[in-house]
């Protein structure tokens, strides 16, 4: 089992939670990003810098993540790819992507993209809060416990 992190947009506080979980559980964790990442002093955390371009990091994660791995991403199309191939994906606010919800989230994402391209200002996601951090930590713990026991969290 390995944790993959779509690190380009992942909040630092979430990375810190992941680093602690990786160390505590002795789980390998790989950060994937288009830019250079700060080196972390742990034998379980590695990073991969991929080339610049749309979806290069997403493609790397989708190609390398195995079914028993966990992918952390806010990118809904990447999450959909992971779920479609039977994998497990969690967003940085603690919501588990499932076959039931990822299609709806993609549709909403596409709708909002269309609105923005037509000139409507829609704003972005709400600011990351302490509640989001706690929800993520709780979801991560629950998911990792199930996966460690060989139980699919979905």
C-alpha positions, 0 to 999 in steps of 0.5 A: 500500500502506498499513498499518492499525493497530487501535490501541486494544489494540496494544502501544506497542512494536509501534507503535514497530516499525511507525513505524520500518518506515513511515518506512524504507519510506515507507509510509503508516500509519494508527492507528485508535482509539476514543480520542485518540492521541499525535501522531507526528512523521512525514509517513507516520503519521496517526491516526483517532479514531472514535466510542465503541462496540463494533467502531467502529474495526474497522468503519472499518478493514474499510471502508477497508483495500484488498487491497494493505494490511496490517492489524495487529490482535489482534481475531480477528473483524476479522482474519477480515473482512480475510482473508475479503475477500482482505486481509492481517492480522497479529497483534501477536505476529507470527502471520499470519492466513490462511484456514486458521487464522482460522476455528479462532482464531474458534472458540477465541475464541468457546469461551473467551467462552462459558467466561467467561460461564459463570463460569469464570476463564480468564485472559488472554493471556500477557504480551507478551515480547521473543520476541513483539516479535522474532517480530512484527518478523521477520514484518512485515519478511518480509510487507512485503518480499513485498507490496512485490514484489507477492507475497501473503504467504499 
